[in-house]
Amino acid sequence: MARDIHIKLASVGLNEQGTPWNDGGHQKIEKIVIGYTPSFISSIEVVYSDGGDDTRVLAPRHGANSSSLIKMMTITEPITRIHGTYCSYTGITSLELSSRRGTYCTINNDGNANANANANASSFTFDSDSGFTGFHGRADDFQLKALGVYVNSTAKSRLRPNPERDCSVL
């Protein structure tokens, strides 16, 4: 059986801070736990499935070991849109995860009391018709610094490099 081919999309946020992490691409996202504070997203932890019930994978928690608030979601259909914001000095500050049928969760910390964070916020959006199959990014011991995604491609095989082929002339 051919394995799915996943495409890694670049992360957004503070890509020079924190420690990089990478859950890789999987067949399906089953559960997501997001830790947060009134000011930022502090952690993400995901359960993936790579087949039947006995092939669930619990990825490590990325970010803080504990959070003042958490949202746990059971994913019943693919996440097709992720929208959020990040602040230039703290990291990811808000997230909204949606499917074709509606929104799984909205964590909006853009209205927090820190006016400097709001002034320095940038928004991002990931969209995919087929849904996301994994996450990667950067985090430190306190918060999520950057977030990226994997999407499932429609490709059925990979091209192999061919050193004899001259690609200089198209």
Protein Blocks (a to p, Z undefined) as FASTA:
>chain_A
ZZddddddddedjfkgcjdddebjafbdfbdcddddfkbcfbdcddddebdfklcccddd
ehjfbdfbdcddddfbdcfbdcddddfklopfbdcdddfkbcfbdcdfklpmblklmmmp
ccdddddfkbpabdcddddfkbcfbdcdddddfbfbdcdddfkbcfkbZZ
